[in-house]
Amino acid sequence: MHCPFCKHPDSRVVDSRTADDGAAIRRRRQCQHCGRRFTTIETATLTVIKRSGVTEAFSRDKVIAGVRKACQGRPVTEDALAVLGHRVEEALRATGSAELTAHDVGLAILGPLKELDLVAYLRFASVYQAFDTLDDFEAAIAELRATRPDPHGPPPAGTGGTRPAPAAG
């Protein structure tokens, strides 16, 4: 690591600590030549290979911006979007791969987004999975209904087997 003050190519690490919830390492360094101290932040980079073949660094902010569009008009907070972005990044880092495809990133977004908001999930999936017809939407909605618990399903165990009648509206 070059000293930012005198540009000497050698420095020694004085202190190391984790930062950003363990995603980075903060190192305090001292230049071997001028003796001045400086701080570095080290992170393992994730590279995304886009469909065009171009590569770029993974950006949590870009994930959040894309999901924010799908959540427009939905009751989703900025905090919830930040948590989703963090979950997506953690899932991608957990793969152990330094290079991921844009497809991998999209797949990592779908799960947490489905838990966050089903309408936003359908919006995102319709673009990501390139829905072409109403049949594509109907199939996705049918899949969501099949995996979602029925609010009018069987009564919980231990309630005597009866359900209260729905309120008249």
DSSP file (Angstrom, degrees, kcal/mol; ACC not computed):
  #  RESIDUE AA STRUCTURE BP1 BP2  ACC     N-H-->O    O-->H-N    N-H-->O    O-->H-N    TCO  KAPPA ALPHA  PHI   PSI    X-CA   Y-CA   Z-CA
    1    1 A M              0   0    0      0, 0.0     2,-0.2     0, 0.0     7,-0.0   0.000 360.0 360.0 360.0 122.5    0.0    0.0    0.0
    2    2 A H        -     0   0    0      1,-0.1     6,-0.1     8,-0.1     9,-0.1  -0.525 360.0-110.3 -74.9 139.9    1.5    3.3   -1.1
    3    3 A C     >  -     0   0    0      5,-2.5     4,-1.5    -2,-0.2    -1,-0.1  -0.530  18.4-143.8 -67.2 129.6    1.6    6.1    1.5
    4    4 A P  T  4 S+     0   0    0      0, 0.0    -1,-0.1     0, 0.0    -2,-0.0   0.646  96.9  46.2 -71.6 -11.8   -0.9    8.8    0.5
    5    5 A F  T  4 S+     0   0    0      3,-0.1    -3,-0.0    31,-0.1    -2,-0.0   0.899 132.1   9.6 -95.2 -51.6    1.4   11.5    1.8
    6    6 A C  T  4 S-     0   0    0      2,-0.1    -4,-0.0     0, 0.0    -3,-0.0   0.456  90.5-126.8-112.1  -2.7    4.9   10.6    0.5
    7    7 A K     <  +     0   0    0     -4,-1.5    -5,-0.0     1,-0.2     0, 0.0   0.605  49.5 160.7  68.0  13.7    4.0    7.8   -2.0
    8    8 A H        -     0   0    0      1,-0.1    -5,-2.5    -6,-0.1    -1,-0.2  -0.443  41.6-134.3 -64.7 139.0    6.4    5.4   -0.4
    9    9 A P  S    S+     0   0    0      0, 0.0     2,-0.5     0, 0.0    -1,-0.1   0.456  78.8  72.2 -80.0   1.5    5.5    1.8   -1.4
   10   10 A D        +     0   0    0      2,-0.0    22,-1.9    -7,-0.0    23,-0.5  -0.959  49.0 153.6-126.0 130.9    5.8    0.3    2.0
   11   11 A S  E     -A   31   0A   0     -2,-0.5     2,-0.4    20,-0.2    20,-0.2  -0.965  29.6-133.5-142.4 159.7    3.6    0.6    5.1
   12   12 A R  E     -A   30   0A   0     18,-2.7    18,-2.5    -2,-0.3     2,-0.5  -0.907  23.3-114.1-118.2 149.1    2.8   -1.6    8.1
   13   13 A V  E     +A   29   0A   0     -2,-0.4    16,-0.3    16,-0.2     3,-0.1  -0.668  30.1 176.6 -81.1 125.5   -0.5   -2.4    9.6
   14   14 A V  E     +     0   0A   0     14,-3.5     2,-0.3    -2,-0.5    15,-0.2   0.776  68.8   3.0 -95.6 -35.4   -0.9   -1.0   13.1
   15   15 A D  E     -A   28   0A   0     13,-1.6    13,-3.1     2,-0.0     2,-0.4  -0.991  58.9-163.1-154.2 144.3   -4.5   -2.1   13.8
   16   16 A S  E     +A   27   0A   0     -2,-0.3     2,-0.3    11,-0.2    11,-0.2  -0.997  14.8 165.2-132.0 138.3   -7.3   -4.1   12.0
   17   17 A R  E     -A   26   0A   0      9,-2.4     9,-3.6    -2,-0.4     2,-0.2  -0.987  37.3-107.6-145.5 152.6  -11.0   -4.2   12.7
   18   18 A T  E     -A   25   0A   0     -2,-0.3     2,-0.3     7,-0.2     7,-0.3  -0.522  39.3-175.9 -77.4 152.1  -14.1   -5.4   10.8
   19   19 A A  E > > +A   24   0A   0      5,-2.7     5,-1.9    -2,-0.2     3,-0.5  -0.916  53.8  34.0-140.8 165.6  -16.4   -2.8    9.4
   20   20 A D  G > 5S-     0   0    0     -2,-0.3     3,-1.7     1,-0.2    -1,-0.2   0.915 133.3 -52.1  53.1  51.2  -19.7   -2.6    7.6
   21   21 A D  G 3 5S-     0   0    0      1,-0.3    -1,-0.2    -3,-0.1    -3,-0.0   0.829 109.0 -50.8  55.9  36.6  -21.1   -5.6    9.5
   22   22 A G  G < 5S+     0   0    0     -3,-0.5    -1,-0.3     2,-0.2    -2,-0.2   0.426 116.2 109.6  87.2  -1.7  -18.1   -7.8    8.6
   23   23 A A  T < 5S+     0   0    0     -3,-1.7    21,-0.6    -4,-0.5     2,-0.3   0.590  82.7  29.9 -82.1  -9.6  -18.2   -7.0    4.9
   24   24 A A  E   <S-AB  19  43A   0     -5,-1.9    -5,-2.7    19,-0.2     2,-0.5  -0.938  70.2-132.8-143.5 163.3  -15.0   -4.9    5.1
   25   25 A I  E     -AB  18  42A   0     17,-2.6    17,-3.1    -2,-0.3     2,-0.6  -0.987  14.4-151.5-121.9 126.8  -11.8   -4.6    7.1
   26   26 A R  E     -AB  17  41A   0     -9,-3.6    -9,-2.4    -2,-0.5     2,-0.4  -0.863  18.0-169.9 -96.7 123.1  -10.6   -1.3    8.4
   27   27 A R  E     -AB  16  40A   0     13,-3.0    13,-2.8    -2,-0.6     2,-0.6  -0.946  16.9-150.7-118.7 135.2   -6.9   -1.1    8.7
   28   28 A R  E     -AB  15  39A   0    -13,-3.1   -14,-3.5    -2,-0.4   -13,-1.6  -0.913  27.7-172.3 -98.7 124.4   -4.8    1.6   10.4
   29   29 A R  E     -AB  13  38A   0      9,-3.3     9,-2.1    -2,-0.6     2,-0.4  -0.815  18.6-151.6-121.3 157.1   -1.4    1.8    8.7
   30   30 A Q  E     -AB  12  37A   0    -18,-2.5   -18,-2.7    -2,-0.3     7,-0.2  -0.997  25.1-120.4-129.3 131.0    1.9    3.6    9.3
   31   31 A C  E  >  -A   11   0A   0      5,-2.7     4,-0.8    -2,-0.4   -20,-0.2  -0.472  11.3-147.3 -68.8 134.5    4.3    4.6    6.5
   32   32 A Q  T  4 S+     0   0    0    -22,-1.9    -1,-0.1    -2,-0.2   -21,-0.1   0.677  95.3  42.0 -75.2 -17.8    7.7    3.0    6.9
   33   33 A H  T  4 S+     0   0    0    -23,-0.5    -1,-0.1     3,-0.1   -22,-0.1   0.915 129.4  17.3 -95.1 -56.4    9.3    6.1    5.3
   34   34 A C  T  4 S-     0   0    0      2,-0.1    -2,-0.1   -26,-0.0     3,-0.1   0.617  90.4-131.4 -97.8 -13.1    7.6    9.2    6.7
   35   35 A G     <  +     0   0    0     -4,-0.8    -3,-0.1     1,-0.3     2,-0.1   0.415  56.5 140.8  81.8  -2.7    5.9    7.7    9.8
   36   36 A R        -     0   0    0     -6,-0.1    -5,-2.7     1,-0.1     2,-0.3  -0.399  44.9-131.2 -74.9 153.0    2.5    9.2    9.1
   37   37 A R  E     +B   30   0A   0     -7,-0.2     2,-0.3    -3,-0.1    -7,-0.2  -0.774  27.8 169.3-106.6 149.6   -0.6    7.1    9.7
   38   38 A F  E     -B   29   0A   0     -9,-2.1    -9,-3.3    -2,-0.3     2,-0.4  -0.968  26.4-121.3-151.7 163.6   -3.6    6.6    7.4
   39   39 A T  E     -B   28   0A   0     -2,-0.3     2,-0.3   -11,-0.2   -11,-0.2  -0.880  20.3-171.0-113.5 139.6   -6.6    4.3    7.3
   40   40 A T  E     -B   27   0A   0    -13,-2.8   -13,-3.0    -2,-0.4     2,-0.5  -0.939  12.2-149.4-123.7 152.3   -7.7    1.9    4.5
   41   41 A I  E     -B   26   0A   0     -2,-0.3     2,-0.5   -15,-0.2   -15,-0.2  -0.989  15.0-162.0-119.8 123.7  -10.9    0.0    4.0
   42   42 A E  E     +B   25   0A   0    -17,-3.1   -17,-2.6    -2,-0.5     2,-0.3  -0.911  13.2 171.3-111.0 131.3  -10.6   -3.4    2.3
   43   43 A T  E     -B   24   0A   0     -2,-0.5     2,-0.5   -19,-0.2   -19,-0.2  -0.973  36.3-116.9-133.0 150.5  -13.6   -5.1    0.8
   44   44 A A        -     0   0    0    -21,-0.6     2,-0.2    -2,-0.3    -2,-0.0  -0.765  39.7-132.9 -82.7 126.4  -13.9   -8.2   -1.4
   45   45 A T        -     0   0    0     -2,-0.5     2,-0.5    12,-0.0    12,-0.0  -0.572  11.3-151.4 -86.8 144.6  -15.3   -7.1   -4.7
   46   46 A L        -     0   0    0     -2,-0.2    12,-3.1    12,-0.2     2,-0.5  -0.946  11.9-153.9-108.8 133.1  -18.1   -8.8   -6.5
   47   47 A T  E     -Cd  57  99B   0     51,-3.2    53,-3.2    -2,-0.5     2,-0.5  -0.919   1.4-151.9-111.5 133.8  -18.2   -8.5  -10.3
   48   48 A V  E     -Cd  56 100B   0      8,-3.5     8,-2.0    -2,-0.5     2,-0.7  -0.900   4.7-150.1-106.0 128.0  -21.4   -8.7  -12.3
   49   49 A I  E     -Cd  55 101B   0     51,-3.4    53,-2.0    -2,-0.5    54,-0.3  -0.871  21.1-147.9 -96.6 112.3  -21.2   -9.9  -15.9
   50   50 A K    >   -     0   0    0      4,-3.1     3,-2.1    -2,-0.7    51,-0.0  -0.243  27.7-101.1 -77.1 167.5  -24.0   -8.3  -17.8
   51   51 A R  T 3  S+     0   0    0      1,-0.3    -1,-0.1     2,-0.1    -2,-0.0   0.810 123.1  57.8 -58.9 -30.5  -25.9   -9.9  -20.6
   52   52 A S  T 3  S-     0   0    0      2,-0.1    -1,-0.3     1,-0.1     3,-0.1   0.578 120.4-109.0 -76.5  -8.5  -23.9   -7.8  -23.1
   53   53 A G  S <  S+     0   0    0     -3,-2.1     2,-0.1     1,-0.4    -2,-0.1   0.259  77.3 132.5  97.5 -12.0  -20.7   -9.4  -21.7
   54   54 A V        -     0   0    0     -5,-0.1    -4,-3.1     1,-0.0    -1,-0.4  -0.469  46.6-144.0 -71.4 143.0  -19.6   -6.1  -20.0
   55   55 A T  E     +C   49   0B   0     -6,-0.2     2,-0.3    -2,-0.1    -6,-0.2  -0.861  23.4 167.6-110.4 148.0  -18.5   -6.5  -16.4
   56   56 A E  E     -C   48   0B   0     -8,-2.0    -8,-3.5    -2,-0.4     2,-0.1  -0.975  41.4 -87.3-150.0 160.7  -19.0   -4.0  -13.6
   57   57 A A  E     -C   47   0B   0     -2,-0.3   -10,-0.2   -10,-0.2     2,-0.1  -0.433  51.3-102.3 -68.9 141.4  -18.7   -3.9   -9.8
   58   58 A F        -     0   0    0    -12,-3.1     2,-0.4    -2,-0.1   -12,-0.2  -0.387  38.0-161.3 -61.2 140.2  -21.7   -5.1   -7.9
   59   59 A S     >  -     0   0    0      1,-0.1     4,-1.6    -3,-0.1     3,-0.2  -0.959  20.2-165.5-132.2 115.0  -23.7   -2.2   -6.5
   60   60 A R  H  > S+     0   0    0     -2,-0.4     4,-2.5     1,-0.2     5,-0.2   0.878  95.9  57.9 -61.5 -37.2  -26.2   -2.6   -3.6
   61   61 A D  H  > S+     0   0    0      1,-0.2     4,-2.4     2,-0.2    -1,-0.2   0.862 103.6  51.9 -62.0 -35.9  -27.5    0.9   -4.5
   62   62 A K  H  > S+     0   0    0      2,-0.2     4,-2.1     1,-0.2    -1,-0.2   0.884 108.8  50.3 -68.5 -38.2  -28.3   -0.3   -8.1
   63   63 A V  H  X S+     0   0    0     -4,-1.6     4,-2.3     2,-0.2     5,-0.2   0.941 112.0  47.6 -61.5 -47.7  -30.2   -3.3   -6.7
   64   64 A I  H  X S+     0   0    0     -4,-2.5     4,-2.7     1,-0.2    -2,-0.2   0.899 110.0  52.6 -62.9 -41.1  -32.2   -1.0   -4.4
   65   65 A A  H  X S+     0   0    0     -4,-2.4     4,-1.4     2,-0.2    -1,-0.2   0.902 110.8  47.6 -62.3 -41.0  -32.9    1.5   -7.3
   66   66 A G  H  X S+     0   0    0     -4,-2.1     4,-1.1     1,-0.2    -1,-0.2   0.902 114.8  44.7 -66.6 -41.1  -34.2   -1.3   -9.5
   67   67 A V  H  X S+     0   0    0     -4,-2.3     4,-1.6     1,-0.2    -2,-0.2   0.853 105.4  62.6 -71.7 -34.3  -36.4   -2.7   -6.7
   68   68 A R  H  < S+     0   0    0     -4,-2.7     4,-0.3     1,-0.2    -1,-0.2   0.883 100.8  53.7 -58.0 -38.7  -37.6    0.8   -5.8
   69   69 A K  H >< S+     0   0    0     -4,-1.4     3,-1.1     1,-0.2    -1,-0.2   0.910 108.6  48.3 -62.4 -41.7  -39.1    1.1   -9.3
   70   70 A A  H 3< S+     0   0    0     -4,-1.1    -1,-0.2     1,-0.2    -2,-0.2   0.774 111.8  51.5 -68.7 -24.8  -41.1   -2.2   -8.8
   71   71 A C  T >< S+     0   0    0     -4,-1.6     3,-2.6    -3,-0.1     5,-0.3   0.380  76.7 135.9 -93.8   2.9  -42.3   -0.9   -5.4
   72   72 A Q  T <  S+     0   0    0     -3,-1.1    -3,-0.1    -4,-0.3    -4,-0.0  -0.292  79.6   8.5 -56.4 129.0  -43.6    2.5   -6.7
   73   73 A G  T 3  S+     0   0    0      1,-0.3    -1,-0.3     3,-0.1    -2,-0.1   0.476 106.6 115.5  79.6   2.0  -46.9    3.2   -5.1
   74   74 A R  S <  S-     0   0    0     -3,-2.6     2,-2.3     2,-0.1    -1,-0.3  -0.687  81.8-105.3-101.5 156.6  -46.6    0.2   -2.7
   75   75 A P  S    S+     0   0    0      0, 0.0     2,-0.5     0, 0.0    -3,-0.1  -0.376  73.2 132.6 -80.2  63.8  -46.4    0.5    1.1
   76   76 A V        -     0   0    0     -2,-2.3     2,-0.1    -5,-0.3    -2,-0.1  -0.968  45.8-143.4-119.1 125.8  -42.6   -0.3    1.1
   77   77 A T     >  -     0   0    0     -2,-0.5     4,-1.8     1,-0.1     5,-0.1  -0.393  23.1-116.1 -86.0 162.8  -40.3    1.9    3.2
   78   78 A E  H  > S+     0   0    0      1,-0.2     4,-2.3     2,-0.2     5,-0.2   0.854 117.9  56.9 -63.0 -35.2  -36.7    2.9    2.4
   79   79 A D  H  > S+     0   0    0      2,-0.2     4,-2.3     1,-0.2    -1,-0.2   0.914 105.1  50.4 -62.3 -42.0  -35.6    0.9    5.4
   80   80 A A  H  > S+     0   0    0      1,-0.2     4,-2.3     2,-0.2    -1,-0.2   0.881 110.3  50.3 -64.1 -37.4  -37.2   -2.2    4.0
   81   81 A L  H  X S+     0   0    0     -4,-1.8     4,-2.6     2,-0.2    -1,-0.2   0.896 109.2  51.4 -66.7 -39.5  -35.4   -1.6    0.7
   82   82 A A  H  X S+     0   0    0     -4,-2.3     4,-2.1     2,-0.2    -2,-0.2   0.905 110.4  48.7 -63.9 -41.2  -32.1   -1.1    2.5
   83   83 A V  H  X S+     0   0    0     -4,-2.3     4,-2.7     2,-0.2    -2,-0.2   0.914 110.8  50.9 -64.4 -42.7  -32.6   -4.5    4.3
   84   84 A L  H  X S+     0   0    0     -4,-2.3     4,-2.6     2,-0.2    -2,-0.2   0.932 109.4  50.4 -59.9 -45.8  -33.5   -6.1    1.0
   85   85 A G  H  X S+     0   0    0     -4,-2.6     4,-2.3     1,-0.2    -1,-0.2   0.898 111.5  48.5 -59.2 -40.9  -30.3   -4.8   -0.6
   86   86 A H  H  X S+     0   0    0     -4,-2.1     4,-2.6     2,-0.2    -1,-0.2   0.917 111.3  49.8 -65.3 -43.9  -28.3   -6.1    2.3
   87   87 A R  H  X S+     0   0    0     -4,-2.7     4,-2.4     2,-0.2    -2,-0.2   0.899 110.7  49.9 -62.6 -41.0  -29.9   -9.5    2.1
   88   88 A V  H  X S+     0   0    0     -4,-2.6     4,-2.3     2,-0.2    -1,-0.2   0.938 111.9  47.6 -63.3 -46.8  -29.3   -9.7   -1.7
   89   89 A E  H  X S+     0   0    0     -4,-2.3     4,-2.6     1,-0.2     5,-0.2   0.915 111.9  50.2 -62.1 -42.5  -25.6   -8.8   -1.2
   90   90 A E  H  X S+     0   0    0     -4,-2.6     4,-2.2     1,-0.2    -1,-0.2   0.918 110.4  49.9 -60.7 -43.2  -25.2  -11.3    1.6
   91   91 A A  H  X S+     0   0    0     -4,-2.4     4,-0.6     1,-0.2    -1,-0.2   0.894 112.1  47.7 -63.2 -39.9  -26.8  -14.1   -0.5
   92   92 A L  H >< S+     0   0    0     -4,-2.3     3,-0.8     1,-0.2     5,-0.5   0.902 112.7  47.9 -69.2 -40.5  -24.5  -13.3   -3.5
   93   93 A R  H >< S+     0   0    0     -4,-2.6     3,-1.6     1,-0.2    -1,-0.2   0.850 103.7  62.8 -66.8 -32.9  -21.4  -13.2   -1.3
   94   94 A A  H 3< S+     0   0    0     -4,-2.2    -1,-0.2     1,-0.3    -2,-0.2   0.697  87.9  71.1 -66.7 -18.2  -22.4  -16.5    0.3
   95   95 A T  T << S-     0   0    0     -3,-0.8    -1,-0.3    -4,-0.6    -2,-0.2   0.762  99.5-136.3 -68.4 -22.1  -22.1  -18.2   -3.1
   96   96 A G    <   +     0   0    0     -3,-1.6     2,-0.4    -4,-0.3    -3,-0.1   0.486  62.2 126.1  80.5   2.1  -18.4  -17.8   -2.7
   97   97 A S        -     0   0    0     -5,-0.5    -1,-0.3     1,-0.1    -2,-0.1  -0.779  50.0-159.5 -97.3 137.1  -18.0  -16.6   -6.3
   98   98 A A  S    S+     0   0    0     -2,-0.4   -51,-3.2     1,-0.1     2,-0.5   0.711  82.8  52.8 -84.5 -21.7  -16.3  -13.4   -7.2
   99   99 A E  E     +d   47   0B   0    -53,-0.2     2,-0.3   -51,-0.0   -51,-0.2  -0.965  67.4 174.2-119.3 130.0  -18.0  -13.1  -10.6
  100  100 A L  E     -d   48   0B   0    -53,-3.2   -51,-3.4    -2,-0.5     2,-0.2  -0.918  27.3-120.2-129.4 154.3  -21.8  -13.4  -11.0
  101  101 A T  E  >  -d   49   0B   0     -2,-0.3     4,-1.7   -53,-0.2     3,-0.2  -0.556  28.3-114.2 -88.5 160.9  -24.1  -13.0  -13.9
  102  102 A A  H  > S+     0   0    0    -53,-2.0     4,-2.3     1,-0.2     5,-0.1   0.838 120.2  59.8 -60.1 -32.1  -26.8  -10.4  -14.0
  103  103 A H  H  > S+     0   0    0    -54,-0.3     4,-2.4     2,-0.2    -1,-0.2   0.907 101.9  51.9 -61.8 -43.2  -29.2  -13.4  -14.0
  104  104 A D  H  > S+     0   0    0      1,-0.2     4,-2.1     2,-0.2    -1,-0.2   0.898 109.2  50.2 -60.2 -41.4  -27.7  -14.5  -10.7
  105  105 A V  H  X S+     0   0    0     -4,-1.7     4,-1.4     2,-0.2    -2,-0.2   0.926 109.8  50.4 -64.2 -44.8  -28.4  -11.1   -9.2
  106  106 A G  H  X S+     0   0    0     -4,-2.3     4,-1.8     1,-0.2     3,-0.3   0.908 110.0  49.9 -59.8 -43.2  -32.0  -11.1  -10.5
  107  107 A L  H  X S+     0   0    0     -4,-2.4     4,-1.0     1,-0.2    -1,-0.2   0.890 108.0  53.6 -63.0 -38.7  -32.6  -14.5   -8.9
  108  108 A A  H  < S+     0   0    0     -4,-2.1    -1,-0.2     1,-0.2    -2,-0.2   0.779 109.5  49.9 -67.0 -26.2  -31.1  -13.3   -5.6
  109  109 A I  H  X S+     0   0    0     -4,-1.4     4,-2.1    -3,-0.3     5,-0.2   0.860  98.6  66.3 -78.2 -37.6  -33.6  -10.3   -5.6
  110  110 A L  H  X S+     0   0    0     -4,-1.8     4,-2.2     1,-0.2     5,-0.2   0.871  97.3  51.7 -58.0 -43.6  -36.7  -12.4   -6.3
  111  111 A G  H  X S+     0   0    0     -4,-1.0     4,-1.6     1,-0.2    -1,-0.2   0.969 114.3  39.3 -61.4 -57.3  -36.8  -14.3   -3.0
  112  112 A P  H  > S+     0   0    0      0, 0.0     4,-1.6     0, 0.0    -1,-0.2   0.852 115.6  54.1 -62.3 -32.5  -36.6  -11.3   -0.6
  113  113 A L  H  X S+     0   0    0     -4,-2.1     4,-2.7     2,-0.2     8,-0.3   0.878 104.0  54.8 -69.6 -36.3  -38.8   -9.2   -2.8
  114  114 A K  H  < S+     0   0    0     -4,-2.2    -1,-0.2    -5,-0.2    -3,-0.1   0.890 110.5  46.7 -61.7 -38.7  -41.5  -11.9   -2.8
  115  115 A E  H  < S+     0   0    0     -4,-1.6    -1,-0.2    -5,-0.2    -2,-0.2   0.820 114.7  48.5 -70.7 -30.7  -41.4  -11.8    1.1
  116  116 A L  H  < S-     0   0    0     -4,-1.6     2,-0.3     1,-0.3    -2,-0.2   0.946 131.0 -13.5 -77.1 -50.5  -41.5   -8.0    1.0
  117  117 A D     X  -     0   0    0     -4,-2.7     4,-2.2     1,-0.1    -1,-0.3  -0.879  49.0-153.8-161.0 119.8  -44.4   -7.3   -1.4
  118  118 A L  H  > S+     0   0    0     -2,-0.3     4,-2.3     2,-0.2     5,-0.1   0.861  98.3  50.9 -68.1 -36.5  -46.2   -9.6   -3.8
  119  119 A V  H  > S+     0   0    0      2,-0.2     4,-2.3     1,-0.2    -1,-0.2   0.936 112.3  46.5 -67.2 -44.4  -47.3   -6.9   -6.2
  120  120 A A  H  > S+     0   0    0      1,-0.2     4,-2.7     2,-0.2     5,-0.2   0.890 110.3  55.3 -62.3 -38.4  -43.8   -5.5   -6.4
  121  121 A Y  H  X S+     0   0    0     -4,-2.2     4,-3.2    -8,-0.3     5,-0.2   0.933 108.2  47.7 -59.1 -46.7  -42.5   -9.1   -6.9
  122  122 A L  H  X S+     0   0    0     -4,-2.3     4,-2.3     2,-0.2    -2,-0.2   0.900 111.8  50.3 -62.8 -40.5  -44.8   -9.6   -9.9
  123  123 A R  H  X S+     0   0    0     -4,-2.3     4,-1.2     2,-0.2    -2,-0.2   0.945 115.1  42.5 -61.2 -47.9  -43.8   -6.2  -11.4
  124  124 A F  H  X S+     0   0    0     -4,-2.7     4,-3.2     1,-0.2     3,-0.5   0.933 115.0  49.8 -65.6 -45.9  -40.1   -7.1  -11.0
  125  125 A A  H  X S+     0   0    0     -4,-3.2     4,-3.0     1,-0.2    -1,-0.2   0.854 104.5  59.4 -62.6 -34.8  -40.6  -10.7  -12.2
  126  126 A S  H  <>S+     0   0    0     -4,-2.3     5,-2.4    -5,-0.2    -1,-0.2   0.862 115.8  33.7 -64.7 -34.0  -42.5   -9.5  -15.3
  127  127 A V  H ><5S+     0   0    0     -4,-1.2     3,-0.9    -3,-0.5    -2,-0.2   0.915 121.5  47.0 -82.4 -48.9  -39.5   -7.5  -16.4
  128  128 A Y  H 3<5S+     0   0    0     -4,-3.2    -3,-0.2     1,-0.3    -2,-0.2   0.891 121.0  37.0 -62.0 -42.3  -36.8   -9.8  -15.2
  129  129 A Q  T 3<5S-     0   0    0     -4,-3.0    -1,-0.3    -5,-0.3    -2,-0.2   0.339 109.8-124.2 -94.9   7.2  -38.4  -13.0  -16.6
  130  130 A A  T < 5 -     0   0    0     -3,-0.9    -3,-0.2     1,-0.2    -4,-0.1   0.928  26.3-154.9  53.4  58.5  -39.6  -11.1  -19.7
  131  131 A F      < +     0   0    0     -5,-2.4    -1,-0.2    -6,-0.2     3,-0.1  -0.442  16.8 179.2 -61.1 132.8  -43.3  -11.9  -19.5
  132  132 A D        +     0   0    0     -2,-0.1     2,-0.3     1,-0.1    -1,-0.2   0.695  57.2  26.7-108.0 -28.0  -44.8  -11.7  -23.0
  133  133 A T  S >> S-     0   0    0      1,-0.1     4,-1.2     0, 0.0     3,-0.5  -0.802  80.4-104.6-133.5 170.3  -48.4  -12.6  -22.5
  134  134 A L  H 3> S+     0   0    0     -2,-0.3     4,-3.0     1,-0.2     5,-0.2   0.808 117.8  65.8 -64.1 -28.9  -51.2  -12.5  -20.0
  135  135 A D  H 3> S+     0   0    0      1,-0.2     4,-2.5     2,-0.2    -1,-0.2   0.871  96.8  54.7 -60.8 -36.1  -50.7  -16.2  -19.6
  136  136 A D  H <> S+     0   0    0     -3,-0.5     4,-1.9     2,-0.2    -1,-0.2   0.921 111.1  44.7 -63.2 -43.1  -47.3  -15.5  -18.1
  137  137 A F  H  X S+     0   0    0     -4,-1.2     4,-2.7     2,-0.2     5,-0.2   0.927 112.7  51.1 -64.9 -44.9  -48.8  -13.2  -15.5
  138  138 A E  H  X S+     0   0    0     -4,-3.0     4,-2.6     1,-0.2    -2,-0.2   0.891 109.8  49.9 -61.1 -39.8  -51.6  -15.7  -14.8
  139  139 A A  H  X S+     0   0    0     -4,-2.5     4,-2.1     2,-0.2    -1,-0.2   0.906 111.9  48.0 -65.5 -40.9  -49.1  -18.5  -14.3
  140  140 A A  H  X S+     0   0    0     -4,-1.9     4,-2.1     2,-0.2    -2,-0.2   0.901 113.1  47.8 -66.6 -40.4  -47.0  -16.4  -11.9
  141  141 A I  H  X S+     0   0    0     -4,-2.7     4,-2.6     2,-0.2    -2,-0.2   0.906 110.7  51.6 -66.9 -41.1  -50.1  -15.4  -10.0
  142  142 A A  H  X S+     0   0    0     -4,-2.6     4,-1.9    -5,-0.2    -2,-0.2   0.897 109.7  50.3 -61.7 -39.7  -51.3  -19.0   -9.8
  143  143 A E  H  X S+     0   0    0     -4,-2.1     4,-1.3     2,-0.2    -1,-0.2   0.910 110.7  49.1 -64.6 -42.2  -47.9  -20.0   -8.4
  144  144 A L  H  X S+     0   0    0     -4,-2.1     4,-1.3     1,-0.2     3,-0.3   0.912 111.3  49.3 -63.1 -42.6  -48.0  -17.3   -5.8
  145  145 A R  H  < S+     0   0    0     -4,-2.6    -1,-0.2     1,-0.2    -2,-0.2   0.853 108.3  54.3 -65.8 -33.5  -51.5  -18.3   -4.7
  146  146 A A  H  < S+     0   0    0     -4,-1.9    -1,-0.2     1,-0.2    -2,-0.2   0.804 114.2  40.1 -70.8 -28.5  -50.4  -22.0   -4.5
  147  147 A T  H  < S+     0   0    0     -4,-1.3    -1,-0.2    -3,-0.3    -2,-0.2   0.607  98.4  88.4 -96.5 -12.8  -47.6  -21.1   -2.1
  148  148 A R  S  < S-     0   0    0     -4,-1.3     2,-0.1    -5,-0.1    -4,-0.0  -0.688  86.5-109.7 -87.7 136.0  -49.4  -18.5    0.0
  149  149 A P        -     0   0    0      0, 0.0    -2,-0.1     0, 0.0    -1,-0.1  -0.403  35.2-112.8 -63.9 139.7  -51.4  -19.7    3.0
  150  150 A D    >   -     0   0    0      1,-0.2     3,-1.6    -4,-0.1    -4,-0.0  -0.614  16.3-151.6 -75.2 121.3  -55.1  -19.5    2.5
  151  151 A P  T 3  S+     0   0    0      0, 0.0    -1,-0.2     0, 0.0     0, 0.0   0.713  99.9  43.9 -67.4 -17.7  -56.6  -16.9    4.9
  152  152 A H  T 3  S+     0   0    0      3,-0.0    -2,-0.1    11,-0.0    11,-0.0   0.027  92.6 120.3-111.9  25.2  -59.9  -18.9    4.9
  153  153 A G  S <  S-     0   0    0     -3,-1.6     0, 0.0     1,-0.2     0, 0.0   0.161  74.6 -40.7 -75.0-163.7  -58.2  -22.3    5.2
  154  154 A P  S    S-     0   0    0      0, 0.0    -1,-0.2     0, 0.0     3,-0.1  -0.219  72.0 -98.0 -62.4 151.3  -58.8  -24.8    8.0
  155  155 A P        -     0   0    0      0, 0.0     3,-0.1     0, 0.0     8,-0.1  -0.307  46.9 -90.8 -68.3 154.4  -59.0  -23.5   11.6
  156  156 A P    >   -     0   0    0      0, 0.0     3,-1.1     0, 0.0     5,-0.4  -0.283  53.9 -88.7 -61.9 150.4  -55.9  -23.6   13.8
  157  157 A A  T 3  S+     0   0    0      1,-0.2     0, 0.0     2,-0.1     0, 0.0  -0.297 110.8  28.3 -60.1 141.7  -55.5  -26.7   15.9
  158  158 A G  T 3  S+     0   0    0     -3,-0.1    -1,-0.2     1,-0.0     0, 0.0   0.597  86.1 107.4  85.7  11.7  -57.1  -26.6   19.4
  159  159 A T  S X  S-     0   0    0     -3,-1.1     3,-0.8    -4,-0.1    -2,-0.1   0.282  95.0-104.3-105.2  11.8  -60.0  -24.2   18.4
  160  160 A G  T 3   -     0   0    0      1,-0.2     3,-0.1    -5,-0.1    -3,-0.1   0.530  59.1 -81.6  82.3   4.0  -62.7  -26.8   18.5
  161  161 A G  T 3  S+     0   0    0     -5,-0.4     2,-0.4     1,-0.2    -1,-0.2   0.566  97.7 114.4  81.0   8.0  -63.0  -27.0   14.7
  162  162 A T    <   -     0   0    0     -3,-0.8    -1,-0.2    -8,-0.1     0, 0.0  -0.884  48.4-155.8-115.0 147.9  -65.1  -23.9   14.2
  163  163 A R        -     0   0    0     -2,-0.4     2,-0.1    -3,-0.1   -11,-0.0  -0.918  29.1-108.8-112.9 142.4  -64.3  -20.7   12.4
  164  164 A P        -     0   0    0      0, 0.0     3,-0.1     0, 0.0     0, 0.0  -0.412  42.6-101.4 -65.9 148.8  -66.1  -17.4   13.1
  165  165 A A        -     0   0    0      1,-0.1     3,-0.1    -2,-0.1     2,-0.0  -0.433  44.2 -98.6 -68.8 143.9  -68.4  -16.3   10.4
  166  166 A P        -     0   0    0      0, 0.0     2,-0.1     0, 0.0    -1,-0.1  -0.339  45.4-100.4 -62.5 145.8  -66.9  -13.5    8.2
  167  167 A A        -     0   0    0      1,-0.1     2,-0.2    -3,-0.1     0, 0.0  -0.427  37.4-112.7 -67.3 139.2  -68.1  -10.1    9.1
  168  168 A A              0   0    0      1,-0.1    -1,-0.1    -2,-0.1    -3,-0.0  -0.509 360.0 360.0 -73.0 140.6  -70.8   -8.7    6.9
  169  169 A G              0   0    0     -2,-0.2    -1,-0.1    -3,-0.0    -2,-0.0   0.418 360.0 360.0-120.4 360.0  -69.7   -5.8    4.8
